[in-house]
Amino acid sequence: MGMSVMIIDDSLFMRNIMRGFMRDRGHSVVAEAASGIEALKKLHEVDPDIIVLDIILPDINGIDLLESILKTSPRAKVVVCSSLGQESVISKALESGASAFLQKPFTPEKVQEALDSLEA
């Protein structure tokens, strides 16, 4: 059974790639957002099972957005996805409530590993 997914990334290219990965695995992408403000607005309209969240957004730090998302949707499973792979960034994301961290550039296998970890 597929899950509903929201993708938050300012890069249309990255959203397209992630949307393809999710659809290939039987999940439905119910919303996409290119900014934090857009994401928060759409989050009130949809209640996705999984949120894929970039850290670098034009209007808000992804970690701050993660904390806002979890305040309004505490059961949300958020996969933080970023090219910033420093240990401190990964730790901060996980400490802030991210369910998983996905390093860009990612492979279909790494996306699957992150999704599998959500079900564990």
MOUR-V191443 format. One record per backbone hydrogen bond with DSSP energy under -0.5 kcal/mol. NH is the residue of the N-H (numbers start at 0). CO is the residue of the C=O. If there is no record, write none. Layout:
# MOUR-V191443
[[NH;CO] [NH;CO]]
This chain:
# MOUR-V191443
[[4;27] [5;49] [6;30] [7;5] [7;51] [8;6] [8;32] [11;9] [14;10] [15;11] [16;12] [17;13] [18;14] [19;15] [20;16] [21;17] [22;18] [23;19] [24;20] [24;21] [25;22] [26;21] [27;2] [28;26] [29;4] [29;27] [30;4] [32;6] [38;34] [39;35] [40;36] [41;37] [42;38] [43;39] [43;40] [44;41] [45;41] [48;3] [49;3] [50;76] [51;5] [52;50] [52;78] [53;7] [54;80] [56;54] [56;59] [57;33] [61;54] [64;60] [65;61] [66;62] [67;63] [68;64] [69;65] [70;66] [71;67] [72;68] [75;72] [76;48] [77;75] [78;50] [78;76] [79;77] [79;99] [80;52] [81;101] [84;82] [88;85] [89;85] [90;86] [91;87] [92;88] [93;89] [94;90] [95;91] [96;93] [97;92] [98;77] [99;77] [101;79] [102;100] [103;81] [110;106] [111;107] [112;108] [113;109] [114;110] [115;111] [116;112] [117;113] [117;114] [118;114] [118;115] [119;115]]
